[in-house]
Amino acid sequence: MKPKEQRIKDIEAQYPDEWVLIEVIREHRHGRASHGIVQGHGGDSAHDDLVRQEIAFGKAHPQAPDRPVLDRQAYP
C-alpha cells in the first residue's frame, strides 16, 4: 500500500506525542509545509532511526526541493 498524502495538521493530530519524519509534498505560499507523506514515526526510542532515514533520503535525493522534515509537536 502506497503511503498517502495528508495535510500536515492531520499528521500532527494523528501522532501528537511522537517524532514524525515527513516528506513534504506541498507548501503554503509562505513556504511552510502544508501537505506531506509520513515516512516514519515513533516515540523517543525511534528518534535516532528517523534521523538516519532523513540523512539517507537527503543523500539519495540531493536535488530534491523538499527534503523530509523530522518534527515533534508535543514535548513531554
PyMOL CGO cylinders between C-alpha atoms (Angstrom):
from pymol import cmd
from pymol.cgo import CYLINDER

trace = [
    CYLINDER, 0.00, 0.00, 0.00, 1.41, 3.36, -1.03, 0.3, 1, 1, 1, 1, 1, 1,
    CYLINDER, 1.41, 3.36, -1.03, 1.65, 5.97, 1.77, 0.3, 1, 1, 1, 1, 1, 1,
    CYLINDER, 1.65, 5.97, 1.77, -0.96, 8.67, 1.28, 0.3, 1, 1, 1, 1, 1, 1,
    CYLINDER, -0.96, 8.67, 1.28, -0.51, 12.40, 1.14, 0.3, 1, 1, 1, 1, 1, 1,
    CYLINDER, -0.51, 12.40, 1.14, -2.03, 14.16, 4.15, 0.3, 1, 1, 1, 1, 1, 1,
    CYLINDER, -2.03, 14.16, 4.15, -2.38, 17.68, 5.47, 0.3, 1, 1, 1, 1, 1, 1,
    CYLINDER, -2.38, 17.68, 5.47, 0.36, 18.50, 7.99, 0.3, 1, 1, 1, 1, 1, 1,
    CYLINDER, 0.36, 18.50, 7.99, -2.21, 19.40, 10.65, 0.3, 1, 1, 1, 1, 1, 1,
    CYLINDER, -2.21, 19.40, 10.65, -3.84, 15.96, 10.22, 0.3, 1, 1, 1, 1, 1, 1,
    CYLINDER, -3.84, 15.96, 10.22, -0.44, 14.26, 10.60, 0.3, 1, 1, 1, 1, 1, 1,
    CYLINDER, -0.44, 14.26, 10.60, 0.20, 16.29, 13.76, 0.3, 1, 1, 1, 1, 1, 1,
    CYLINDER, 0.20, 16.29, 13.76, -3.19, 15.23, 15.14, 0.3, 1, 1, 1, 1, 1, 1,
    CYLINDER, -3.19, 15.23, 15.14, -2.56, 11.58, 14.28, 0.3, 1, 1, 1, 1, 1, 1,
    CYLINDER, -2.56, 11.58, 14.28, 0.86, 11.47, 16.03, 0.3, 1, 1, 1, 1, 1, 1,
    CYLINDER, 0.86, 11.47, 16.03, 0.61, 14.11, 18.80, 0.3, 1, 1, 1, 1, 1, 1,
    CYLINDER, 0.61, 14.11, 18.80, 3.38, 12.80, 21.06, 0.3, 1, 1, 1, 1, 1, 1,
    CYLINDER, 3.38, 12.80, 21.06, 5.72, 11.23, 18.50, 0.3, 1, 1, 1, 1, 1, 1,
    CYLINDER, 5.72, 11.23, 18.50, 8.61, 12.17, 16.28, 0.3, 1, 1, 1, 1, 1, 1,
    CYLINDER, 8.61, 12.17, 16.28, 7.38, 12.17, 12.69, 0.3, 1, 1, 1, 1, 1, 1,
    CYLINDER, 7.38, 12.17, 12.69, 9.50, 12.06, 9.53, 0.3, 1, 1, 1, 1, 1, 1,
    CYLINDER, 9.50, 12.06, 9.53, 7.51, 13.79, 6.79, 0.3, 1, 1, 1, 1, 1, 1,
    CYLINDER, 7.51, 13.79, 6.79, 8.30, 14.04, 3.10, 0.3, 1, 1, 1, 1, 1, 1,
    CYLINDER, 8.30, 14.04, 3.10, 6.95, 17.49, 2.24, 0.3, 1, 1, 1, 1, 1, 1,
    CYLINDER, 6.95, 17.49, 2.24, 4.80, 17.43, -0.90, 0.3, 1, 1, 1, 1, 1, 1,
    CYLINDER, 4.80, 17.43, -0.90, 3.27, 20.91, -0.90, 0.3, 1, 1, 1, 1, 1, 1,
    CYLINDER, 3.27, 20.91, -0.90, 3.88, 24.21, 0.85, 0.3, 1, 1, 1, 1, 1, 1,
    CYLINDER, 3.88, 24.21, 0.85, 1.77, 27.23, 1.69, 0.3, 1, 1, 1, 1, 1, 1,
    CYLINDER, 1.77, 27.23, 1.69, 2.60, 30.32, -0.32, 0.3, 1, 1, 1, 1, 1, 1,
    CYLINDER, 2.60, 30.32, -0.32, 4.79, 31.49, 2.59, 0.3, 1, 1, 1, 1, 1, 1,
    CYLINDER, 4.79, 31.49, 2.59, 6.96, 28.38, 2.39, 0.3, 1, 1, 1, 1, 1, 1,
    CYLINDER, 6.96, 28.38, 2.39, 5.54, 26.43, 5.34, 0.3, 1, 1, 1, 1, 1, 1,
    CYLINDER, 5.54, 26.43, 5.34, 4.75, 22.76, 4.73, 0.3, 1, 1, 1, 1, 1, 1,
    CYLINDER, 4.75, 22.76, 4.73, 1.06, 22.15, 4.09, 0.3, 1, 1, 1, 1, 1, 1,
    CYLINDER, 1.06, 22.15, 4.09, 0.94, 18.52, 2.86, 0.3, 1, 1, 1, 1, 1, 1,
    CYLINDER, 0.94, 18.52, 2.86, 3.23, 15.55, 3.20, 0.3, 1, 1, 1, 1, 1, 1,
    CYLINDER, 3.23, 15.55, 3.20, 3.69, 11.82, 3.37, 0.3, 1, 1, 1, 1, 1, 1,
    CYLINDER, 3.69, 11.82, 3.37, 4.66, 10.14, 6.64, 0.3, 1, 1, 1, 1, 1, 1,
    CYLINDER, 4.66, 10.14, 6.64, 7.92, 8.24, 6.10, 0.3, 1, 1, 1, 1, 1, 1,
    CYLINDER, 7.92, 8.24, 6.10, 8.31, 7.14, 9.71, 0.3, 1, 1, 1, 1, 1, 1,
    CYLINDER, 8.31, 7.14, 9.71, 7.17, 7.89, 13.24, 0.3, 1, 1, 1, 1, 1, 1,
    CYLINDER, 7.17, 7.89, 13.24, 7.73, 6.81, 16.81, 0.3, 1, 1, 1, 1, 1, 1,
    CYLINDER, 7.73, 6.81, 16.81, 8.47, 7.82, 20.35, 0.3, 1, 1, 1, 1, 1, 1,
    CYLINDER, 8.47, 7.82, 20.35, 11.82, 8.88, 21.75, 0.3, 1, 1, 1, 1, 1, 1,
    CYLINDER, 11.82, 8.88, 21.75, 13.30, 5.44, 21.13, 0.3, 1, 1, 1, 1, 1, 1,
    CYLINDER, 13.30, 5.44, 21.13, 12.68, 5.87, 17.36, 0.3, 1, 1, 1, 1, 1, 1,
    CYLINDER, 12.68, 5.87, 17.36, 14.39, 9.27, 17.11, 0.3, 1, 1, 1, 1, 1, 1,
    CYLINDER, 14.39, 9.27, 17.11, 17.86, 8.06, 16.08, 0.3, 1, 1, 1, 1, 1, 1,
    CYLINDER, 17.86, 8.06, 16.08, 16.47, 5.72, 13.41, 0.3, 1, 1, 1, 1, 1, 1,
    CYLINDER, 16.47, 5.72, 13.41, 14.31, 8.52, 11.98, 0.3, 1, 1, 1, 1, 1, 1,
    CYLINDER, 14.31, 8.52, 11.98, 17.32, 10.85, 11.81, 0.3, 1, 1, 1, 1, 1, 1,
    CYLINDER, 17.32, 10.85, 11.81, 19.26, 8.16, 9.92, 0.3, 1, 1, 1, 1, 1, 1,
    CYLINDER, 19.26, 8.16, 9.92, 16.34, 7.85, 7.47, 0.3, 1, 1, 1, 1, 1, 1,
    CYLINDER, 16.34, 7.85, 7.47, 16.30, 11.63, 7.00, 0.3, 1, 1, 1, 1, 1, 1,
    CYLINDER, 16.30, 11.63, 7.00, 20.05, 11.72, 6.28, 0.3, 1, 1, 1, 1, 1, 1,
    CYLINDER, 20.05, 11.72, 6.28, 19.81, 8.77, 3.86, 0.3, 1, 1, 1, 1, 1, 1,
    CYLINDER, 19.81, 8.77, 3.86, 16.97, 10.46, 1.97, 0.3, 1, 1, 1, 1, 1, 1,
    CYLINDER, 16.97, 10.46, 1.97, 18.99, 13.67, 1.64, 0.3, 1, 1, 1, 1, 1, 1,
    CYLINDER, 18.99, 13.67, 1.64, 21.98, 11.76, 0.26, 0.3, 1, 1, 1, 1, 1, 1,
    CYLINDER, 21.98, 11.76, 0.26, 19.82, 9.78, -2.17, 0.3, 1, 1, 1, 1, 1, 1,
    CYLINDER, 19.82, 9.78, -2.17, 17.94, 12.88, -3.38, 0.3, 1, 1, 1, 1, 1, 1,
    CYLINDER, 17.94, 12.88, -3.38, 20.38, 15.82, -3.29, 0.3, 1, 1, 1, 1, 1, 1,
    CYLINDER, 20.38, 15.82, -3.29, 18.37, 17.82, -5.83, 0.3, 1, 1, 1, 1, 1, 1,
    CYLINDER, 18.37, 17.82, -5.83, 15.05, 17.31, -4.06, 0.3, 1, 1, 1, 1, 1, 1,
    CYLINDER, 15.05, 17.31, -4.06, 13.50, 20.72, -3.43, 0.3, 1, 1, 1, 1, 1, 1,
    CYLINDER, 13.50, 20.72, -3.43, 11.63, 19.46, -0.39, 0.3, 1, 1, 1, 1, 1, 1,
    CYLINDER, 11.63, 19.46, -0.39, 13.61, 17.33, 2.00, 0.3, 1, 1, 1, 1, 1, 1,
    CYLINDER, 13.61, 17.33, 2.00, 11.86, 15.33, 4.72, 0.3, 1, 1, 1, 1, 1, 1,
    CYLINDER, 11.86, 15.33, 4.72, 11.23, 17.11, 7.99, 0.3, 1, 1, 1, 1, 1, 1,
    CYLINDER, 11.23, 17.11, 7.99, 11.66, 15.49, 11.38, 0.3, 1, 1, 1, 1, 1, 1,
    CYLINDER, 11.66, 15.49, 11.38, 9.15, 17.11, 13.67, 0.3, 1, 1, 1, 1, 1, 1,
    CYLINDER, 9.15, 17.11, 13.67, 7.83, 16.62, 17.16, 0.3, 1, 1, 1, 1, 1, 1,
    CYLINDER, 7.83, 16.62, 17.16, 4.76, 18.60, 18.07, 0.3, 1, 1, 1, 1, 1, 1,
    CYLINDER, 4.76, 18.60, 18.07, 4.40, 17.74, 21.74, 0.3, 1, 1, 1, 1, 1, 1,
    CYLINDER, 4.40, 17.74, 21.74, 7.28, 17.59, 24.16, 0.3, 1, 1, 1, 1, 1, 1,
    CYLINDER, 7.28, 17.59, 24.16, 6.87, 15.61, 27.38, 0.3, 1, 1, 1, 1, 1, 1,
]
cmd.load_cgo(trace, "trace")
